[in-house]
Amino acid sequence: MKAREDILHSIRSALGGGEAAPARARTVEDRLARPRPNVVPARGARPPAARAALFVEMAEAAAATVARVSDWAAVPAAVREYLDAHDLPRRARVAPALKHLDWRDMASGFGPAEAGDAVGVSRAHAGVAETGTLVLLSGTETPTTLNFLVDVQVVALAAADIVGSYEAVWESLRAAGRAVPRTINLVTGPSRTADIEQTLMLGAHGPRRLHIVVVDAAP
Amino acid sequence: MAATSHLFKENARRAMLDERLQGALDKLKAGFRVKRREAMARLPEFDALRDAARDVKDHTLAHLDLYLEAFEAQVRAQGGHVHWCRDAAEARQAVLDICRRAGARTVTKGKSMVAEEVELNPFLERNGIEPVETDLGEYIIQLRREPPSHIIAPAIHLRKDDVAQAFRRSHEGLAEERSLEQPRELLDEARAVLRERFLAADVGITGANFLIAENGASVIVTNEGNGDLTQILPRVHVVLTGIEKVVPTMEDATTLLRVLARSATGQEFTSYVTFSAGPRRADDPDGPEEFHVVLLDNGRSALLGGPFRDALRCIRCAACLNHCPIYANVGGHAYGWVYSGPIGAVLTPAFVGLEEAVDLPNASSLCGRCEEVCPVRIPLPRMLREWRTLAFGRRITPARERWGLALWGWLAARPRAYRAASALAAWGLARLTRRKGALERLPFAKGWTAARDLPAPEGRTFMNEWRRGRRR
């Protein structure tokens, strides 16, 4: 613990003077207890339909593809259609959150992705219209490996869960009493790299493709 | 890494004559610079966000001890561990101890400038643990045993045939006839090789772009998804990062994330932004069983009290490198240490000593573009001047330069003497050149006249002409 004390001491003596100790502590406690947004771009602040449209526009700009269906029961068919259109096998590892849907023989299993899984299907907690970003939470229902280990990442998202800004997500997570699950993944488009001669290429280590199925029905 | 910043002049000269490097650096202008400008134009609030980003960092630095304690408490409450390290040696040892306890043979690594700073890879290798870089650029330079030449594009100095050569030398079982001519083919080769390494690793080490005091989360930002595969597949996740990375809340991190991607690559948002807090929970089907944060000071706390405090706001976006005319000419390796470009010229003297790195703050025209593009508004030119002043005061600046400056300073404070001296110089230089109008050689300024002529004065100073009414 010597190193810890030395570093904290070094910081305190460097900061020296300034605010009195109790006042500093109060400032910090207040900021942590009542998180406040800083500047939030106006871009995402629009009525629900326009917000969903902006989400789609921004996700596509980030090289994701988007399909829209009118209810949850239509999700497996939308996935099948996508796989067929890209000559991909009709086999997918599916998140337990979507187990109740009728996958016929398309689901190779419900749970975390395994090495060699080509396609993963999961459900997003929310979508952020500002940048077309998916918000995916870790947990039994939606394992994190489905977002990274597969070649093709398919994500179902309720249109009702599309919000304007990231801040709206943090606020609703806190309100639901689950500030941070172990992992929050913000995903905007498929993986990419420009490390060779600044040439942008999709499909680096994570998924080569990202397909989003927006579900317009109420949950 | 051992600094070679004292060789800056030599390194820079070699870099400017290196055609391959110059070709690679030319792409910066059309690439990063244009994309950043376009991203800025799409977001009317960009400048307001930069102010807010600066304020978040300033507030945090002013309360750094308290936010670090809050962060630590949150990590521990979730079953994670925090290791405080005063210097590079302690940080290396802390990582090694974690790896040993985990019985690790190979570790995968996400991109981390702090790991470069503490020379983690050679240390792990010496201790029988194989580190595997997983960011494509970092992987390439690891195979070539080179340091990164850019903060976010570590292999920016290389061409695709350099990469192909590195793969052919290192990848066992890579068929001779297999084509590696296209960037795509190179990427697919690296992806296949690294996929096996991801699955086999015992420990995953990442850096952190931010640490969040509110909930103990560490944040990483990648486009490749390599950082995520590094941290969710192995049994142990180690976050190695500097103490200045902490911010108070999710909202604060969000503000910084908004300016980070746009300043770095001109993207609206980086492909993967990941918040991870603690080890896997009871009901998690995947994720690491152990979570460690190794917090490095290594001189950062000392910077807090001095003229370089604002440099601790840096979020490592590399916009200052991308817009620097010096960086664009000499590349990152010439700087001779981990951080290059304007931020490198400010940080390197602080980390490795001003004696070693005195050429870096001098290698700047102080054009100010770095400060103009910095997302957290670090006054980089002011800091470069600050180092110059310190070097002068500590007599690190060469004697002739110091006398010259002292003489100029003496004259500049005495208008009469200054005018007399400049009149003498103008007259003398005009006499020296006679009719040629330019000087090919100038005593004491060989370095300058070796590559160009000095236009000669007309023989009278501006002040003389002004008095005679010939200049208005």
Interface residues (C-beta under 8 A of the other chain):
Chain A: A3 R4 D6 I7 L8 S10 I11 R12 S13 A14 L15 G16 G18 E19 R24 A25 T27 V28 R31 L32 P35 R36 P37 N38 V39 P41 A42 R43 M58 A61 A62 G111 P112 A115 T131 G132 T133 S138 G139 T140 P143 T144 T145 N147 F148 L149 Y166 E167 W170 A179 V180 P181 R182 T183 I184 N185 L186 V187 T188 G189 P190 S191 R192 T193 A194 D195 I196 E197 Q198 T199 M201 G203 A204 H205 G206 P207
Chain B: A24 K27 G31 L43 P44 E45 A48 L49 D51 A52 D55 V56 H59 A62 H63 L64 D65 L66 Y67 L68 E69 A70 W84 C85 R86 E90 T134 D135 L136 G137 I140 A153 P154 A155 I156 L158 R159 K160 V163 P183 R184 L186 L187 R191 L194 R195 F198 L199 A213 E214 N215 G216 A217 N223 E224 G225 N226 D228 L229 I232 L233 I243 P248 T249 M250 E251 D252 T254 T255 L257 R258 T265 Q267 E268 F269 T270 S271 Y272 V273 T274 F275 S276 A277 G278 P279 R280 R281 D283 D284 P285 D286 G287 L295 D297 S301 A302 L303 L304 G305 G306
